[in-house]
Amino acid sequence: MSKIVYKFGDCRELIKEVPDKSVRMVVTSPPYNIGKKYGKYSDKVTLEQWIELIDSITKEIYRVLTDDGSFFLNLSPIPYGLDKEILPLPYIGYNIMKKNKFYLRNLITWVFNNMQNCTKRLSGRYENILWGVKDLNNYVFNLDDIRIPYITKNDKRLTGNGRNPTDVWYFDRVNNMTKKKLNLSHPTIYPVEMIERIIKMSTNEGDTVLDPFLGSGTTLVAAKRLNRTGIGFELDTKYREEIERRIQLEGQIMEQIKLDLK
């Protein structure tokens, strides 16, 4: 029986409760250290403190993943320092992954539209999702579950259920208008469809998916829809109602919801 579990507190401590090699896939997007207003968490710490946060949770992620498990880490280039030089967080994330014995399988580029309109540099229109595995010769990859329609529909030479989606993905960001319509307050929200693709690609029904920086609960919504067990950790209890409401209203296929009410 699949279930959804979410707990509130520091993910570095909560993940210690997760048994070794019990999670098939981790997908998460940590704070980018650019001053977003999350609540309890200060999104403006030193770069060294940010690296320590990502490094410490990555070490635990390696421990809890099955030998054929995957780790998807969403990061973005950010303007950094007083002069706003662009800092490529995905490359720092890669170094942290390698330090913790992960192998990079793909560097996915997530392309989107947004309202950013820079005047002193080109406007950013992408983020990266690093796909790391513990073993390059042994990991779950369900290509047939994520194929997309062929561009040329009438070519008789094309067979099968569609083409490989490649490592460049287009998914609209959840903009402020959508947040208002859905009564969502979290400043950064994944598109559910993108997380569904990742879950389909790297897990099977009944597998366990973990998100240590849960935010508004998107990963758990996707896990519920796809009949996976979902575990999420979130530092700020201000998002409790938002997470619970989204799981109840946006999820479709789940038999049990378990709430941690600490």
C-alpha positions in Angstrom: 0.0 0.0 0.0 1.5 3.3 -1.0 1.5 6.2 1.4 2.5 9.8 1.7 4.6 11.0 4.7 5.8 14.5 5.4 7.6 15.9 8.4 8.6 19.4 9.5 12.1 20.2 10.7 15.7 20.4 9.4 16.1 17.8 6.6 19.6 17.1 7.7 18.2 15.7 10.9 15.0 14.1 9.6 16.7 12.1 6.9 18.7 10.3 9.6 15.4 8.5 10.4 15.3 7.0 6.8 16.8 3.5 6.6 19.8 2.7 4.4 19.0 1.9 0.8 15.3 2.3 1.2 14.6 5.1 -1.3 14.6 4.6 -5.1 14.8 8.2 -6.1 15.4 11.7 -4.6 14.3 14.8 -6.4 14.6 18.2 -4.9 15.3 21.9 -5.4 17.1 23.5 -2.4 17.1 27.3 -1.7 19.3 29.1 -4.2 20.7 31.6 -1.6 19.3 34.7 -3.4 17.1 36.1 -0.6 13.7 34.5 -1.3 11.3 34.9 1.6 10.7 31.4 2.8 9.9 32.0 6.4 12.2 30.3 9.0 15.0 29.7 6.6 17.4 32.6 5.8 18.0 32.4 2.0 21.0 34.7 2.3 23.9 32.9 4.0 27.6 32.7 3.0 28.5 30.6 0.0 30.4 28.3 2.4 27.3 27.7 4.5 25.2 27.0 1.5 27.7 24.5 0.2 27.8 22.8 3.6 24.0 22.5 3.6 24.0 20.8 0.1 27.0 18.7 0.9 25.6 17.3 4.2 22.2 16.4 2.7 23.8 14.9 -0.4 25.9 12.6 1.9 22.7 11.3 3.5 20.9 11.0 0.2 23.7 8.6 -1.0 23.1 6.5 2.1 19.3 6.2 1.8 19.3 5.5 -2.0 19.1 1.9 -3.3 22.1 0.8 -5.3 20.1 1.4 -8.5 18.7 4.7 -7.2 18.9 8.2 -8.7 19.3 11.7 -7.3 17.8 14.7 -9.2 19.1 18.1 -8.0 17.5 21.2 -9.5 19.8 24.3 -9.4 20.0 27.6 -11.3 22.7 30.1 -12.2 22.2 33.1 -9.8 23.4 36.7 -9.6 25.9 36.7 -6.7 27.6 39.4 -4.6 27.4 43.2 -4.9 28.4 43.2 -8.6 25.8 40.5 -9.4 28.2 38.2 -11.2 26.5 35.1 -12.4 27.4 32.1 -10.2 26.7 28.7 -11.8 25.2 26.8 -8.9 24.7 23.6 -11.0 28.4 23.3 -11.4 29.0 23.7 -7.7 26.2 21.0 -7.3 28.1 18.7 -9.6 31.3 19.0 -7.5 29.3 18.2 -4.4 27.7 15.2 -6.1 31.1 13.9 -7.2 32.5 14.4 -3.7 29.7 12.1 -2.4 30.4 9.4 -5.0 27.6 10.1 -7.5 28.1 9.8 -11.2 26.4 12.3 -13.5 24.1 10.7 -16.0 22.6 13.8 -17.6 22.7 17.6 -17.0 19.1 18.4 -18.0 18.2 21.9 -19.1 14.8 23.1 -18.0 13.7 25.9 -20.3 10.7 28.2 -19.4 9.2 31.6 -20.0 8.9 34.1 -17.2 8.5 37.8 -16.6 12.2 38.5 -15.9 13.4 41.4 -18.1 17.1 42.2 -17.5 18.6 45.4 -18.7 22.3 44.8 -18.1 22.5 41.1 -19.2 20.5 38.5 -21.1 17.4 37.4 -19.3 17.6 34.0 -17.7 15.3 31.3 -19.2 16.6 28.0 -17.9 17.6 26.0 -14.8 19.5 22.7 -14.6 18.5 19.4 -13.2 21.6 17.2 -12.4 20.7 13.5 -12.7 23.2 11.5 -10.5 23.4 7.7 -10.0 25.3 5.5 -7.7 26.2 3.0 -10.4 26.6 3.9 -14.1 25.8 0.3 -15.0 22.8 -0.2 -12.7 20.0 2.3 -12.5 16.3 2.6 -13.3 15.5 4.2 -16.6 12.0 3.8 -18.0 12.4 5.5 -21.4 9.2 4.1 -22.8 7.3 5.7 -20.0 8.4 9.3 -20.9 8.5 9.2 -24.7 7.0 12.3 -26.4 5.2 12.6 -29.8 7.4 12.6 -32.9 7.8 16.0 -34.6 7.0 14.5 -38.0 3.7 12.6 -37.5 3.2 11.1 -40.9 6.7 9.6 -41.5 6.0 5.8 -42.0 9.6 5.0 -40.9 8.8 6.0 -37.4 7.7 3.3 -35.1 7.1 2.9 -31.4 5.4 5.1 -28.9 7.4 8.3 -29.6 10.8 9.8 -29.3 13.3 10.4 -26.5 12.6 13.7 -24.8 16.3 14.6 -24.9 18.1 16.6 -22.1 16.3 19.9 -22.9 12.9 20.1 -21.4 10.2 22.8 -21.7 7.8 23.2 -18.9 6.1 26.5 -17.9 7.0 27.9 -14.5 4.2 28.2 -12.0 3.7 32.0 -12.2 2.1 34.4 -9.8 -1.3 34.3 -11.5 -1.5 30.5 -11.2 -0.3 30.7 -7.5 -3.1 33.2 -6.8 -5.7 31.0 -8.5 -4.6 28.0 -6.5 -4.1 30.0 -3.3 -0.4 29.1 -3.1 2.0 31.2 -1.1 5.3 29.4 -1.5 7.7 31.6 -3.6 9.1 28.8 -5.8 6.9 25.9 -7.0 7.8 23.1 -9.4 5.5 22.3 -12.4 3.9 19.0 -11.4 4.2 17.6 -14.9 8.0 17.9 -14.8 8.3 16.0 -11.6 5.9 13.4 -12.9 8.3 12.8 -15.8 11.3 12.4 -13.5 9.3 9.9 -11.3 8.1 7.9 -14.2 11.6 7.8 -15.7 13.5 6.6 -12.6 11.0 4.7 -10.4 8.4 2.0 -10.7 5.0 1.8 -9.0 5.3 1.2 -5.3 8.8 2.7 -5.1 9.7 5.4 -2.6 10.5 8.9 -3.6 12.0 11.5 -1.3 12.1 15.3 -1.4 14.2 16.8 1.5 13.3 20.4 0.5 9.6 19.8 0.1 8.3 23.4 -0.2 4.7 23.4 -1.2 4.5 19.7 -1.7 4.7 19.2 -5.5 6.8 16.1 -5.3 4.3 14.4 -3.0 1.4 15.4 -5.4 3.3 13.7 -8.3 4.1 10.7 -6.2 0.5 10.3 -5.2 -0.8 10.6 -8.7 1.7 7.9 -9.9 1.1 5.4 -7.0 4.5 5.8 -5.4 5.3 6.2 -1.8 6.3 9.8 -1.1 8.4 11.2 1.7 8.9 14.9 2.2 10.8 17.2 4.7 10.0 20.9 5.1 11.6 23.3 7.5 8.7 25.7 7.8 5.3 24.7 9.3 3.7 27.8 7.6 3.4 25.5 4.5 1.6 22.7 6.3 -1.9 23.7 5.2 -0.7 24.3 1.6 1.0 20.9 1.4 -2.0 19.1 2.9 -4.5 20.8 0.6 -2.5 20.1 -2.5 -2.1 16.4 -1.7 -5.8 16.1 -1.2 -7.0 18.2 -4.2 -4.3 17.7 -6.8 -3.4 14.0 -6.2 -5.5 11.3 -7.8 -4.3 7.8 -6.9 -3.4 7.1 -3.3 -4.8 4.9 -0.6 -3.4 6.4 2.6 -2.1 9.8 3.8 0.0 9.9 6.9 0.6 13.3 8.5 3.3 14.1 11.0 1.7 16.6 13.4 4.7 17.7 15.5 
